[in-house]
C-alpha cells in the first residue's frame, strides 16, 4: 500500500507537468466574457395551441391528454441563485484566468490522457449543470409521488457530479445509502461516493429493485436509449414505481468518446418528423410518442418545460437549452404477465460492447462492435409491427458488412441468408463477407452482377433487403436503376417483404444559399465531375419518391411504412469524399485539366478543415413494402 501511495505521489507531479506543457503550447485565448440572456417566465411557457394541432398514430398519445398533464413552473429563488453564483464566479480578472486555465486543462485531459469531454469537464468542475430546483421537482412529481407514499430507494442513471441526485434524495426522504448512482466516469464516481451514494459502473444489479428511477438528460448520450429505458423499467419495484426523465428538446443524440470525440448513437431514438430546427412543442410531442410507442407500460403523469442551465466559462456567464422534465408511472402488470427485466450489461451509458447473436455462431470480432443504426431498427420494428415473427429465406441483394451483421443479429428469425455482391474486395466485397461468415452455415455469399439476366434467375425469397443498393447500381450497371428495381420485385415471394434504404440526393434536400450546404454540395460535385471526366463510374443516389412511384406502378405491393431520418456529416466523413475526388482527378489524362481539378479540390479541403465540423440537412430513408399478388 505504501508503494502504491508513493507511486501516486510521483505520478501526480509528472501529470501536472505534462498538462502544463500542453497548456503552455496551446493557442492563447482572448478573454471576452459576455452576460448571457436572463432567464424569464417565457423559458417555462408553452404554445398550447401548437400542441393541440399535432397528431400521433400512437393510441396513448393524444394532444389534449398531453396538454392536460402540463405543470406550469416559473423561475424561483434557487434557480436565480444558481445564475447569480455562476456570474459571480467569473466577476473578476483572476477568476476568468482561473477558468481559462481550467478549460485548457480540460483540453489536456482529453488530448493527452484520452478522457471524454464529460469526464474532463466534471473532474475539473467546468460547466456545472442544473436541471431544476427542489421546489420545481416537487411540483412535477406531486401527481405521481404521494406525501404518504414512502420512497424506499432511488436508482439515478447518469448521475454526473450528483447535485441533482442530492435534490431528489432530500425531496423523497431517501438516505444516501439507499441511492444507487450509475455513472461510467471514474472521476465522477469519486465525487458521488463523497456524498455518501453507492455507485456502479453502468450495469444495474440483477437482484436489485427501486421505487424511483431517474434519467436526467441521459437518453441523448447513450448508444441505445430504448435498451437503457427497458433496463430502468425492469429495475422498478414489482408493485409499480416512478421514472423521472429530463431531455433537451428537440431531441438530438450525441455520444461522447475517448480523446474528446463525439458521434451519433448506434441505435438512437427514432423521433418522427423532428429536427434541430423544430419547435419545442413538436420536439416534446414526438419525444413522448417515441417513448410511449416502444414502452406501453409507461404512463405519462406530468411534465413541464424548463431551461437546462450550465454554469459559465470565459465567454458566457451561463448557457441554456430548452428542456422537458417528465414523470412517468410504471403501470402495474396484470396477473400472469411476465415482467420486463432486461439488464443490458456493462457500459450501458455509451460504450460499445459485443452483442450476442442468438442461434447463429458468428465471427464476433468482425461484427461485435457493429450496432443497428436507426434505419435498421426501423426496418426490423416495422416487420415486427406488421406481424412478421419469422423472416424465412432472406436475400441481401447489395451486401455489405453492415447489412450482413444486422441480418445475423436476427438469429432464429432467419432460416437462410443469401449475400450478393458485385465486388470481390473492400467492405462490400465477397472476400470480406466470406471471411466473416465462413463458419455460419446459414449464410451463402454469391458474387455476381444483377444486370446478368441469368444471375439467380427464378429464385424468390421471403424477405429481400436492398440496403443503399439503388444508389450504387450505377457503379456496376450503367443506367440500371429501372432494371435493378425489376430484379428486386421479381425476387420477392407473394406475401413476402421488400426492405429498401437509401440516401436522398443532396441537391434535393440541401440549400446552396446556406454556406454549410453549399460546401457539401461542392465537395460531392467535384468528385462526381472528376469521375465523369476521367471516364469512371460513380454513385447516383435515387430519391425516395422515385422508388415509391416504381412500387406504385406495379400494383403488386402495398406500402407498409416509410420514414426519413436526419443525417449528420462530419469533417471526417467528408474528407473521404475529398479523397475520392483526388483519386478521380489524378486519373484525368489532360494535364491542365487535371491540375485545375486538383487545385479546386485543395481549396475545398482547406475550407472543410476550417469549418465548424458538423453538417446537418442530409436525409436517409427507409421503405417497407409487401407483395400482395
N, C-alpha and C positions, 0 to 999 in steps of 0.2 A: 504493500500500500504506500509505503514511504517513497519507493522508487517511482511509482505512478504519479504521486504528487510532485515529485521532483521533476519528472518529465514534463508535467503540465507547466511548471514554473519556467522551464527552459523554453518550451514551445510558445508560450504566450508572448514574450517579447519578440521572438522571431516573427510570429504572425503580425504583431503590431508593426514591426519594421517593414515587412513585405507590403502591408496595406499602406504604410506611409510613403513607400516608394511609388506605389501606384497612384496615390493621391498627388504626389509631387509632380508626376509626369502627366496627370490628367489635364484636360483642357480647362483653363481658368474661366470661371463663370462670372458674369456680371450679376450683381445682386440688385434686383429691381422689384421689390415687394409691392404688390397691389392689393388694395382692400377688396375682398370678394363681395359679391352681391349679397345683401342681407336676406335672411330667411323671413318670409312673411306668411300671412294666412293663405295666400294663393298656392303656396307649396304643399298645402294639405287638402286643397279643394279639388273637386272633380266636375267634369261636364256630364251631368246626369242624363241630359237629352241624348248625348252621343252614345251612351251605353244602351239606352232603350232601342236604338236603331240597329244594333248588332243582331246577328243570327248565328245560331250554332246547331249543327246536326246532333250534338250530344243531348240526350233527353234530359240529363240532370243539370244542364247549363242554360238557364233562361234569363234574359236580361232583367225582367222585373225582380226575380228572386235574388240575383246577384246584387242589384241595387239596394234591395231591402236589407241586406246584411252589411252595408257600409256603415262604418263608425267614423263620425267626423271628429278629427283631432285638430289641435291648434298648437302653436309654439308655446312652451311652458318655461318655467324658471330654470329647470335642469338643462334643457336644450340651449337656452340663451347663455347659461353659464359655460357650457362647453365651447360655444363660439367666442365668448369673451376670453376664456383661458387660452384658446388657440391663437387669438390675435395678440394677447399679452405675451405669450411665449416667443413672439417674433418682434417685439416692440422696440428692441434695442439693437445697435450695431453688433455688439458682441453675441447676442442671441442669433442674429442672422448668420454670422460667421460660424457659430457652432452648428447651426442647421446645415450650412453649406458643407462643412466638414463631415457631418453625419451622412449626407447624401453621397458624398464621394466614397465614404467607407461602404455604403450600401452597394455602390457600383463595384468596389473592390471585392466584396464578399461574393458577388455574382461572377465577376470575370476572372478573379484569381482562384477562389475556392469552389466555384461552381454551384453556389447556392441559388435557389429560386428567388424571384423578386419578393413574394410574400414572406419567405423565411428571413431574408436580409432586412427588409423593412421592419418586420416585427421584432427582430433581435435588436436593431438599433433604435427602436421606438420612433420611427418615422411614419407619419400617416396614421395616427390613431383613428380608428373607425368608430362611428357612433350610429347605432340603429334607432334607438328610441329611449325615452326616459322611462323610469319605473312606472309613473302615473299613466303614460301613454300605453305601455304594455298591459297594465291592469285594465284599461278601457277596452282594448281589443279582446282580452281574454275573459271579460266579465260574463259573456254569454255561454262560455264553454267550461270555465273553471269556477265552480260554485264556492261561496265562502265556507260552507260546512263540509266541503269535499277535500279531504287531505290529499296532498300530492306526496306520494311516498318517495319517489326518486325521479331524477332527471337524466336524460341522455342528450348531450349537446354535441352535435356533429359539426366539425369545423369551428372549434371554439376560439381560435386566434389567441389573443392575449387574455381572454376571459372576462373582459369588462361587462359585456352583455350577459354572459353566463352568471356572473355575480348578481346582476339585477334580477334575473329570473329566479335564482335560488332564494334571494331575500323576499321577493314578491310571493313566491309559492310556499315559503316557510320550510325549505329543504336544507338540511345541514350540508356543508361542503362534502363530507364523506359519502353522501348519498347521491353525488353528482358525478357522472362519468363523462369525461370530455374526450371525444375522438379528434385527435389532431396529429397529422403526419409529420409536422415540423418538430424536430428535437428541441431547438432553442425555445419554441413556444410552449412545448410540454413542460419545460422547467418553470416557466412563468405561471402556468396553470397549477402546477404542483405547489408552488409557493403560496397560492391562495387556498390550499387545502383540498383541491379537487383531485379525484382519481383520473388518470389519463391512460389512453390506449392509442396505438399507432394508426389504426384505421379500420380494424375489423371489430364487429360487435360480438362480444362473447355469446356463444350459442345458448348458454344456460341462464342468461340474464333477461329481465323484462323490466319495463319502465312505464310509469303512468303519464309521463310527459316527455316528448321528444322535440327538440328544436333544431331547425336547419336555417340559419340566418345567413343569407347570401352565400350559399354553398352550392346549390344546384347548377349555377352558371360557371362553376370552377371545377367540375368533375367530368370525367370521360363518359360516365354512364348515369345520368340523373335518375332515370326510372329505376335502374337497379339499386341505386342508393336509397331511393324512396321506398322501394319494396322492402329493403332491409330495415328501414326505420319503422315501417308499418308492422313488420314481423316482430319487432322488438317491443311493441306496445303490449301492456298487460292484456291477458285474455278477456277481461271484463270490459275492454274498451279504454280509450285514453285520448290524449290531445297531441296533435302535431302542429307546431308553430313554424311557419315559413316566412322568410323575407326574400324578396327578389327585386333586383333592379329591372325596370321595365322601360321600353321594350326589351325583352329577354335576349341576351346575346352571350353564348357560351364561349369562354376562353380558358384554356388550361395552361397554367404556368409550369415550366420545367426547369431543368438544371441550366446553370450559366445564364440565368435571366431570360431564357427562351419562352415563347408562348405560341400556342396553336389552337385550332378548333378542336372541340371534343370529338372522339371517335364515334360516339353514339349519343349525340346530344338530343335535347328535347326537340320534338317536331312541332314548331309553332306555325300554324297555318296562317298565311296572309299577313304576317307581321315582319317588319324590318326595323332597322335602326331609326328610320325616319318616321315610323308610325307614332301615333298619339299614345299618351299614357293609357287612355281608356281602351283603345284597341289592343295594346300590348297586354293589359290586365285581362281582358276578356279572353283572348286567345291563350294566355298562360293558364287560366283556370280551366279552359276547355281541354288543353293538352293534359293537365293533371287528372281531371275528372274522367276523361275517356279511357285512360290507362289504369286508373286506380279507383274503381267503383266503390270500394269500401271506405273511401274518404268522403266526408260530407262537409262542405264549406259552411262555417258557422258565422264568422265575422271577418271583416277586412278593413284596412284603412290605407290611405295614401300619406306617406311621409317623405321628407328628404333624407337620403342616405348621406351622412356627413363624414368628412375626413379632415383631420387637423391639417394645418397648412405647411408650406415649405418656403423656399426663398422667392417664390413667385406669387403665391396667393396666401391669404390668411386662413382660408378653408376651401374645401371643394364639396360639391353637392351633386347628387344624381337622384332622379325620380325612383321611388321605391314603393312597393306594396308589402304590407305585413298582413299575413292571413292565418287565421286559426281554423284548423280542420279537426273534426271529430272522427276518430276511427270507429266505425259502426260495429256494434256487437254482432258477431256472426250467428246465424241460426243454428239450432241443434243439428248435429250431424255433418255440418260443413267443416271441411278441413281448413285450418287456419294457415294463412300465408306466412311462411317463415323462411325467407330466402336470405341467407347470410352469404355475401358475395366475396368474402375472403380478404386477404391482406391488401393494403394500399388502395382502399376503396375511394379515397379522396383525390385521385388524379393520376397515379402512375399506371402504366400498362402491365398487366400480368397475362401469362399464357392461359388461354381458356381451355376448358375440357371439350372434347369432341365426342359427343355421345354416340356410341355404336360404330364409330369408324376410327381405325388406327391410322393416324396421320403424322407426318413429319412436323412435330410441334415447333421445332426450331425455325422452320420456314414460315409457318402460318400462325404461330402462337402469339406474336405481337400485333397481328392484324385484327382490328375490331370492326364490327359493322358500322359503316357510316350511316347518315340519316336516310340516304336513298335506299340502301339495302334493307334497313329497318322498316322503311315504308312498304317496300315490296313484300317482305315476309308478313308484316302486320296485315296488309290488305288481303293476302291469301287466307290468313287465319280468320279474318272477319267475314270472308266470303264462304266460310265453312270448309276450307281445304285443310285436312289434317295430315294427309299422305300425299307427297308430291310425285311419287312413282318414278318413271323414267324421265330424266332431265337432260336437255340439250343446252349446253353453254356455247352459243353459236359464235361468239367472239371472245374466246377465253383469255384470261389473264390471271395473275396471282390473286388479285382482289376478289374476282367473281368466283374462282375455284375454291378459295379458302372459305368464302361465305357459304357456298353450297355444301362444303364438307361439314361446316358447323351445323347444318340442318339435321345431321345424324340419321336416325332411323326413319325420318320422314322421307328420305330419298332412297330409292331402290338401286338406281344406277345413274352415273353422270358421264355424258359424252362431252369431252372438251375439244373444241375445234379452234385451230389457229392456222393462219396462213404463213406465219414466220417460223423460223427454227431457233433463232437466238433472241436474247433480251427477256425482259419481264413478261412479255406476251408470247414468247417463243415456246415451241414444243419441247425443246431440250430442258428448259427450266421446269415446265409442267410435268414432264416425265420423271424428272429427278424427285420432285416433291411428292408425287403420287405413286411412286414405284411400288410401295408396299400396301397400297389401297386397292383391293380387288374390284371395288365398285366403280373405279374411275378408269375410263378409256380415253386416251389422247389421240385425236385424229388431225393430222396435218393435211390441209387441202385448201382449195380456193372455191368459194361459193359460185363463182362465175362458170365453173365446170358443171354442166348440166348433170353429169353422171355422179357427182360427189354427193354421197348419202341420199341418192335418189330413192323416193318412195318410203323413206324412214319417217315415222311420226313419233311424237313424244307427248307426255302428259304436261310437261312444263318446258317452255322454250325461253331462254334468257338471252337478250340482246343488250349487253352491258356496254354502253358507249360504242356500240358496233357501227351504227349507221354513219357516224362522223369519221370513222376510219376506213370505210369502204373504198373511198377514192384512192387510197394508197395502193390497193391491190386490184381494183376493178374500176377503171375509168367510167364515170357517169353511170355507176352501177347501183345507185340508191334504190331506184324502182325495182330492178331485178332482185336486189337483196331483200326487199320487202316481200316480194313474191315467194322467195325461198323460205323466208321465216314463217309466213302464214301457212304455207303448204306443209310445214313440219309439225304443226300443232294438231293433235287429235281433236275430234269433236268432243266437247266438254272440257278440253284442256285449256291452258292459260299461256299467254304470251306476255313476258315482262320486258319492258323497254326502258332504258335510261339513256339520257343524252344531255348535251350542253347546248343551250340556246346560243346561236351565233352572236358574237359580241356586238356586231353592228345593229342588231335588233333590240338590244337592251341597254347599251351604253350611249352616252351623250357626248358628242365631240365638244360641246360647249363647256364641259367640265374638264379641268386640267388632268385629273387622275384618269378619267375615262379616255381622254384623248391619248394619253401616254400608252395605255393598254392597247388601244386600237392601233396606234402607230407601230408598236412592237410586233403585234400579230401581222399587220400588213406588210412590214418589211421582210418578215420571214417567208410569208406566202409568195410575195412578189419575187424574192430571190430564188425561190424554188422553181417558179414558173420560168424565169429567165434561164436558169440552169438546166431546164428540161427534166426536173424531178417531180415526182408525185408528192402530194401533200394532203393534209386533212381537209375535210369540208363538212363542217357541222350542219346538222339538219334540224330545223326548228320543230317544236312540239306540234304546232298547228299542222304542219305538213304530214307528220306521222298520223295524227288523228283523222286527217282528211283521207289518207290512203285506207285506213282501217274502216272508216265510214262508207267508202265507196264499195267495199266488198260485200256488205250486207250479211256477213257470216259471223260477225263478232259483236259482243256487247262490251262497252267500256265499263269496267268495274270501278275504277277510280284513277285519277291522275293528280299530280301535285308538283309544284315548282319549289325550289329550295335556293335560299341565298347562297352565294359562293364568295369566298374570300380568297383573293390572290395576294401573295406576299412577294417581297423582293426576290426571295429565293426561288419561288416558282416561276416568276417572270424572267429570271436570269437563265432558266432552262430554255425559254423561248429566244432569248438573246443568243445563247449558244447555238441553237438551231439555225437562227438567221445567219450567224457567222459561217457555220458549216455550209449552208446553201450558197452564200455569197462567194465563198472560196471555190465553188465549182463552176462559177461563171467564166466562160472562156475569154471574153473580151476583157483585156487588162484594165482599160479605162473605166468600163462599166463596173468591173469587179471592185476597183479602188473606190468608186463612188458609193457603192453599196456598203462596203466595209466602213467607210467614213461615217455614213448615216447610222449604221449600227452602233458604232463607237459613241456617237452623240447621244443616242437613245440610252445606251448603257450608263453614261455619266448622269443623265437626267434621272434614270431609275435609282441609282445609288444615292442620289441626293434627295430622294422623295421621302414621304412620311413612313413608308414601309408596309402599309396595308391598303388594299384596293377592293372596294365593295361595288356591287352593281351587277356582277355576272349572275347567271341563273342556271342551275341544273334542273332537269325534270325527270319524272318517273311516271310510267303508264302501265296499268294492268288491264288486259282485255281477256275475255273468254270466248272461245269458239263455240257457237251455239248450233251451227249446221255445216 
